[in-house]
Amino acid sequence: MKILIQNGRVIDPARGFDQVCDVALAAGRVVAVGQAPAGFEADRVVDASGQWVLPGLVDLAVRLREPGYEHEGMLASEMGASVAGGVTSLVCLPDTDPVLDEQGLVEMLKFRAEKLHQSRLFPMGALTVGLKGETLTEMAELTESGCVAFGQADVPLASITTLSRALAYANTFGYAVWLRPQDKDLGKGVAASGPLATRMGLSGVSVAAETIALHTIFELIRGSQTRVHLCRLSSAAGVELVRKAKAEGLNVTADVSINSLHLTENDIGYFDSSARLVPPLRQQRDRDALSAALADGTIDALVSDHCPVDEDAKVLPFAEAEPGATGVELLLALAVKWSQNQNVPLVRALEVVTAAPARVLGGALGTLQASLGQLVDGGVADLCVVNPQAAWTVGASELASQGKSTPFNGYELPARVQLTVVGGHIAFERA
């Protein structure tokens, strides 16, 4: 299909492009940004007057809940939620059931996702078999089947020896290792350590759980070029360690979730299980440090940390409730809200959900590396059209995801996706 999107404000943070113009798409590619070529006859014309035309969002942390947790989210519903949020590319975590530690499982998941013709799916392979932290997976085979990186999801490695071997092996073959920094023993609580957790009688997760893990990771990769991506930082102390590691020249990148960027431990309220999250929500100073680090580039990307949870698993006492929240449909709106609340330039707020996460994926994208998260002539036709004036209120009826639990329920958010195009195909259009 040939598509002509007219009169929209086209914003491409990757190259600092921001002007009202047309975008022409054909054969799954961007034919022109600016003015359609002579003789271009569109099958569909979209009037984007007063709206933004953005590169498709790239989300580095999405759980699709399949295979194994179909009662909490089906592949079709969560991929549909992704495109409803303007997310055209996503990384799915390996903690499915069974775990993504075998080539056949990865290929099956990719095949099923491709049949849906929605977001592009990039699987993360398990770093160890069954995420048990004992035996390394066959990373070469998993890479051949489409895995873009290797990680443990939220299952920390107990053995430093195993982590050292994994990092050395990955470095030899140029694979990226994605780790959420958390010490296995110190990270067993359900809320951030501090007066609030003590007063509420909740077991705490100290900041040291994150900083000890970071110190270990940095020590192991000093002197090598192992590519490590640090997932979902949560503390001011962790941010400072990452800043120093980057200044030292270590090959690390980092992300933060929409939850940690906008919320604090006070949002737990009266044991609100929708705020039962991993990593736990921390103090105001941590949130401020995370926001500043995302703005200045110390933290590279913003992620939804989409983890749909069945209602029955949330209607439990806080400490017993399953952690997780729906977020992929909120990613863009919360990036814009962050821009407005913290006076962060809009182009930076959009960069952290488009070009920046694409850069984190880097060479693992193959031929897509040159254009994913961007709007460039000849590039892949992944984009979304957004109404910046469409304020909307988060609620179960507004979410396409099968999981409806989110700590942002009732929040009024700015900007809403009206149209999403993936590979030149209209994957979502708001009625």
N, C-alpha and C positions, 0 to 999 in steps of 0.2 A: 504493500500500500504506500502511495505517495501522500505525505501529509505536509501541509503548510500551516505553521503556527504564526499568526500575524499580530503585530503591534504589541507584543509583550515586552516587559522589561527583562532582557536577557542578562543574567548574572552568572559569570563563570569565574569563581574565585581563583582557579588554577593559573589564569593568565591576567587577572585583574580587569576582566571585561565586564562592563556594566553600561548598557544602553538599550533604548527602545528600538527594536528592529524585528525582522522576521527570521524564522528558522525553517528550513526546508529539509524534509526527510524522505529518503527513498532507498529501497533495497536494504533496510536495516542500518543505514548509515546516515550521518548528517551530511547533506549535500552542500548546504551553505548556511552560514550564520551572518545575517546582514540583509542580503537581497537574493531572492531566488534566481537561479540562472535563467536565461532567456529560454522560453519554450517550456518551462516547467509547468506541467498540468497536474494539479493535486487531485487525488481521489477524495480527500477530506481536508477542509479548511477549518481551522480553529481560531476563533477571535479571542486573543488573549489580552485585549485592552484592559489596562489597569491591574494586570496580574504579572506575577513573576514567572519567568521560564528558567528553570534551574537544571543543572546536571542531576541525574538520578542519584539518590542518596546511597551511600555505602555503609552498612551497619556491620561492625566487627563482632557482635555478640548477640546471636539469636538462637534460642532453643525452639525447635520446631515440634518437639515432643513425639516424634516418630522416627524410628520404631520404638515401641515399648510403652509409651505413655499416651496412647490415643484418647483416653478419657479426659486428658487435660488439654489436648490440642491435636487436631488433625493436620497433616501436611497441607491439604488444600485450604483449610481455614487460616492457618498461620502465614502461608504464602500470600493468600488474599489480603490479610491484614498488612503485610509488608508493602504491597503495591498501593494499598489505600493510604499508606503513610508516605508514599513517594520513594520508598526504598526499592531500588532496582537491583542491588547486589547485596548479598548477606553471607556472613560466615556462620555456619552452624557448629555448635560445640559437640564434642565427641561423647558426652555422657548420656547417650541413648541406651536402650535395652533391646538387643545387645549393644555393647559399646562399639564405636566405630574403630575397630582395631584390625579388621580384615578387609582385603581388597573387594570381595564380593559384596559386602554390606555397603561400602562406599559407592560402588557402581550402581547398586540397586537404588539407593537414595537419590543419586544424581539423575538416574533414568526416570524415576517417578516425578521428580521435580521438573525436569525438562518437559514432560508431557503436559504439565499444567500451564506452560507458556506464561509464567509470571516472573517473579524475581530470579536473577541468576544466583545459583546456590554454589558456595565454595565451602566444602567440608573441611573441618579441622580433624586430623587423625589423632587417635590416642597416642600419647607418648609411651605408655607402657601397656602391656596386654591386660585387658579388663580394667584399666586404670588402677591396678593393684599395687603399682610401684615396685614391681619386682623384675620383670623381663621386658626389655625394650621391644617395641613393635618392629615389623618389617617396614621401615620408613620408605625405602626405595619403592616397594610394591604399592604402598599407599599413595605415594607421590604420583606414580603412574596412573592410578585410578582417579586422581583429581584432587587429592588433599593439598592444601596451600600452606599448611603449617602443622605443628604437632604440640599438643598440650595435655593437661590433666583436668581441664575444666575447673571445678571447685574442689578437687581431691588433691590435697598437698602431698608431695613426696616425703616419706619419712626418712628415706636413706639419701644422705648427701652423696654417697658413692654412686648410687644409681643416677642421680641428677648430674653428677660430674661426667659420667659415661655418656649420658644422653646428649649433653651439651657438646662433648668432644666429637661424638659421632655426627651430630647435626652440622657441626662446623666443617667437618671433612667433606661433606657432600653439599654444603651450602643451603641446608634447610633452616627454616626459622622455627624457634621454640617459643611458644606463648605460655606464660606462667602468671597465675594470680598469686602475688606474693603473700603467703600466709604460712606461718609455722604450724606444723601439725598439732602439737600439744597445746600451744597457747591460743589456738584459734577455734576452740570447741564451744565457745559461748554463743549466746543468741542476741546479745546487744553489745554496744560499745561500752567498755569499762569506764566507770565514772560514777559520780554521785547519783545520777538518774537511775542507772541500772541497779545500783545498790539499794536505793530507796524503793524501787519496784520489785526487788527480789529476783532480778534476772541475772543469769550467769553472764560474765563479761568477756569480751574479746579485747585485749589490750592493743595499743598502738605497736607495742613491741612485737606482736605476732606478725605485723607487716614489715617492720624495719629489720628484724632479725633475718627474715627471708630475703629481703633486698640485699643486705650485707653479704649473705651467702652467695646469692646469684652473681653479684658484681665481683666478688673475690674469685669465683670459678671462671668467669669469662675474661678476667684481666689477662692481657697478653695474647688473646685470640680475637678473632673477628666473628665469633658466634653471634648470630642475629637473635636477640631476645626481645619479645614484645611483652610488656608488663600490663596485665589486664586489670582494669577496674581498681585503680588506686583509691584509697579512702582517707588518708591522713596527711596532715601538714608535714609531719616528720618524714613520711614516705616521699612526698613531693620534693623536699629538700635533698634527699639522697639521690633521687633521679636527676635533679638539676646538676648536682656535683658529678654524677656518673657521665652525663652528657658532656659536661665541660672537660672531663678527663679524656673524652674521645671514645668511650665504650659504645658499641653498636646496639643501642637500646632505643626503643620507642615505648610509648605508654598511652593508655586511654583511661577515661573516667566515665562512669555511668550517669545517666540523666538523674537517677535517684540521689547519688552522692553530690551532684552538682547543685541540686535545688533544695534538698531536704536536710534536716538535722535530726538528732535523736529525739528532740521535742515533738516531732511529728508522729512518734509512736502513740502519743496521746494517752488514752486510757486503755492500754494494751491492745491497740489496733493491729490486728494480725496482717492487714494489708501492707503494713510497714515492717513486717518480718522479712528482712532481706539479707542477702550475702553479696558483698560485705555489709556489715551492719552500718546503719546511719550513725555518724559521729557528731562532734560538737561544731558550733558555729565557726570557730577558728579553722577547723579542718575544711569546712565547706568554702570559706573565704580563700584559703590557700589553694584549693583545687580549682576554683574559679580563676584566680590570678594566673595559675600555671597553665590552664587551658588557653587563656587569652594571650600569654606571652610565648607559647609554643613549647614550654617544658613538657606539657602533656599534649600529645599529637592529635588525638581524636576523641570524639564524644560518641558513646554507644548507648543503645537502648537497654542492654542487658535483659532482653525480652525473655521471660520465663513464665508462660501461662500456667496457672495453678487452678486445679479443680476447686469449686466452691466448698465442697465437703472437707477439703484439706486445709481450708482457711478458717472454717467455723470451729475452731479449737482454741484452747488456751494459748497465749502468745508463744510460749516456749515450745509447745507441741505442734504448732502450725507449720505447714511446709513453707520454706522460704521461696520467694520469687514474686514477680509482678509482670503484668503485661506492659509493654512499652514501645513496641516497634512503630505503632501508629502515632505515638506522641513525640518521637525523636525530633522531627523538624520543628514542630510548634514549640517545644521546650528549648531548642537551640535559639529560636527567634526570641522567646521570652527572656532567655539569658542575655541576649544582646540588648534588649530593652531595659532590663533591670540593672545591669552592670555597666551600661554605656560602652559595651564592646562593639566595635564596628561590625555592621551587618555582614560584610564580606568575610570576616574571620569566623563569625557564627556559622556561616554557610560552608566555609572551608572545612571545618572540623567534622562535618558530616558528609562531605563529598570528596574533594581532592586529597585531603590529609589521610583519611583511612585508606584510600586507594594507594597512596605512597607507602603506607605501612605494609600492604600486601606485596608491593613491588614486583619483582621478577616472577613471583608465583602466578601472576596473572597472564603470563605469556603474551600473546599478541594483543590482549586487551589492555596491557599496561600503558600504552601510549595514549589511551583516550578514556578509560574508565574514570568516572568522577569529574569529567570535563565536558565541555561543549565545543568541539573543534571540527573544522571542515574535514570530512573523511573519517571522522571518529564514529564509534559505535553510537547508535541512536537510542540512548537511555536518557530520559529526562522526565521532569514533572512540571506541571503548570499549577501555580499556587495562588490562591486569593489571599493577599496579605491583610485584607479588611474583614475576613470572615472569622470573627471571634466565635468560639464554640466552647461548650461546657462538656468536660469529660464525664461519661456515664456509660453504663452497660449497653444501652441502646445505641450508642454512638460508635461502639467498637466492633470491628469485624472479627477480631480474635476470639477463639473459643474460651479463652481465659478472660474473665472480667475484673479480676482483682488488681487494683492499682492504688498506690497511696495518693495519686493525683485525682481520684474520684471527686467530682464537684468543682475542680479547678476550671476557671475560664482561661482558655489559651488563645493566642493570636495565630493567624495564618492557617489555612487548610488546603490540602491538596485537592485539586479539581480533576486532574487528568494525569495519568502515568503511562509513559511509553517505554517499553523494553524491547530493544532490538528492532525498533521500527514498528512494533505491534502495540496497539492500545490495550494495555493490560488492566487498566482501571479507569473508570469515568464516573464521577459523582453525579447522581441523578439530580 
